[in-house]
Amino acid sequence: MVILDPQHGAALAMLGLTEYQNGKYDLALKHLLAAKTARQPLPAGSEMDTVARFHLVALLNRAGRHDLATVLLQEFAREKPETPLLVQATGINLLRLGWLPGQVPAEDREAVELAGRAVLLAWKGRHEEARENVQWLLERFPNRPNVHYTAGYVHLLAADDGAMAAEMEKELAVTPGHVQARLQLANYWMKQGETARGLPYARQAVQLAPEDFIAHQILGRLLLDLGELRESIQALEQAVKLAPECLQCHTVLANAYARAGRAADAEKQLKIREEIARQSEALRGGAGVSK
């Protein structure tokens, strides 16, 4: 069916699911991603749509694409009831592990389940319960990588930016090469109006993860705030190159061009952004899928 109709979402999803069951995980990820953006999508909310989305999240975690998995998992978790496999998938995601749900080793299971339950509660707006669960996680595993990052993420969802920043600093003590903790701290200081304090974190993040478009974007925004237009534009152009579908990247780059007196370049970026937004909206309208 996929050969006959490469844009048939149900056929792509079924192919991906059978590949998953046969351990062909890379092919399964390819076909489940294709199913999500096919011109003939799965009916939103259908049983196959639910199953396909969950397996897609599991495979993104396995592939190390945790940030994309977080976005998909968050919307999935808000729609669906808590299950042991959903708890595991969420814990795997925030602890940035590569296990599949149901295959977590016994020695990792407690940390994964505590992290997963805390984050699921936070996503549902039950912040006090989430904090209680994350405190248990911290007490049991204070020196495990990504535990303080998970705690910081829970505080971020509760709009407690100060507690979030404190946990991200603790994560860097445990995991000195942690990119996402640095980006959270860079963004925190930018929001506090202390851009210069955030700049070193962003520079370090770019050095550690030169292919991470978010790192380049945050670095560009910080430099723009500091009036360093030339370097800001370089960073933002790299962000757009790495993620041409990123709406915010085009918006901030247009702003940087405008401030540098490059009106034609700024207008071009805004037109590109408008076209991407239009295509994304058409896709969401047809597929019933949120960004």
Salt bridges, closest charged atoms under 4 A:
GLU19 OE1 - HIS31 ND1 2.79
ASP26 OD1 - ARG62 NH1 3.49
ASP49 OD2 - ARG53 NE 3.42
ASP67 OD1 - ARG96 NH2 3.31
GLU79 OE1 - ARG53 NH2 2.68
GLU82 OE2 - ARG117 NE 3.58
ASP108 OD1 - ARG144 NH1 3.10
GLU110 OE1 - ARG140 NH2 2.71
GLU128 OE2 - ARG131 NE 3.92
GLU129 OE1 - ARG126 NH2 2.86
ASP160 OD2 - ARG131 NH1 3.50
ASP161 OD2 - LYS191 NZ 3.01
GLU167 OE1 - HIS148 ND1 2.65
GLU167 OE2 - LYS170 NZ 3.83
GLU194 OE1 - ARG197 NH1 3.44
GLU231 OE2 - ARG203 NH1 2.59
ASP265 OD2 - ARG262 NE 2.88
GLU267 OE2 - LYS271 NZ 3.50
GLU275 OE2 - ARG278 NH2 2.50
GLU281 OE1 - ARG284 NH2 2.66
